[in-house]
Amino acid sequence: MKRFEPDRFYRPTDPEMRLIATAGTLAIWRHEGRGPGYVKMGGRVLYEGATLNRWIDERRVEPAAA
């Protein structure tokens, strides 16, 4: 799976963010206190790549051996 660049900040509308969710879903999650951590700078919302990678890793599911 393609990973986010750890030292880069992503805007909710960046195409790479579609891996996580749409910009609208991200906005709903922020309002509900869910989803990946973010930074507010002025009126902008930014997601750090390292935080996104960690958030994805926390949701990893390993299926049980059959």
C-alpha positions as CSV (number, residue, x, y, z in Angstrom):
1,M,0.0,0.0,0.0
2,K,1.2,3.5,-0.8
3,R,2.2,5.4,2.3
4,F,1.9,9.1,3.1
5,E,5.2,11.0,3.2
6,P,5.9,11.4,6.9
7,D,7.2,14.9,6.8
8,R,4.6,16.3,4.5
9,F,1.3,18.0,5.5
10,Y,-1.8,17.2,3.5
11,R,-4.9,19.2,3.0
12,P,-8.3,17.4,3.2
13,T,-8.8,18.2,-0.5
14,D,-5.4,16.7,-1.7
15,P,-6.0,13.7,-4.0
16,E,-3.9,11.4,-1.7
17,M,-6.4,11.9,1.1
18,R,-9.0,9.9,-0.9
19,L,-7.2,6.8,0.5
20,I,-8.6,7.8,3.9
21,A,-11.9,9.4,3.0
22,T,-13.5,12.2,1.0
23,A,-13.0,15.8,2.2
24,G,-16.7,15.9,3.3
25,T,-16.3,12.7,5.4
26,L,-13.1,14.1,6.9
27,A,-15.0,17.3,7.9
28,I,-17.8,15.2,9.5
29,W,-15.2,13.1,11.4
30,R,-13.5,16.3,12.7
31,H,-16.9,17.6,13.9
32,E,-17.6,14.3,15.6
33,G,-14.1,14.1,17.1
34,R,-13.2,11.0,15.0
35,G,-10.7,10.2,12.3
36,P,-7.0,10.9,12.1
37,G,-5.4,13.7,14.1
38,Y,-5.0,17.1,12.4
39,V,-3.5,20.5,12.9
40,K,-5.4,23.8,12.6
41,M,-3.3,26.7,11.4
42,G,-5.3,29.8,10.9
43,G,-8.4,28.6,9.1
44,R,-6.6,25.7,7.4
45,V,-6.8,22.0,8.4
46,L,-3.7,20.0,7.8
47,Y,-2.9,16.3,8.3
48,E,0.7,15.2,8.9
49,G,1.8,12.2,6.8
50,A,3.3,10.4,9.9
51,T,0.0,10.8,11.7
52,L,-1.9,9.4,8.8
53,N,0.4,6.4,8.5
54,R,0.0,5.7,12.2
55,W,-3.8,6.0,12.0
56,I,-3.8,3.5,9.1
57,D,-1.6,1.1,11.0
58,E,-3.9,1.2,14.0
59,R,-6.7,-0.1,11.9
60,R,-4.8,-3.0,10.4
61,V,-6.7,-6.3,10.8
62,E,-4.9,-9.6,10.6
63,P,-7.3,-12.4,9.7
64,A,-7.2,-15.5,11.8
65,A,-5.5,-18.6,10.2
66,A,-8.2,-20.9,8.7
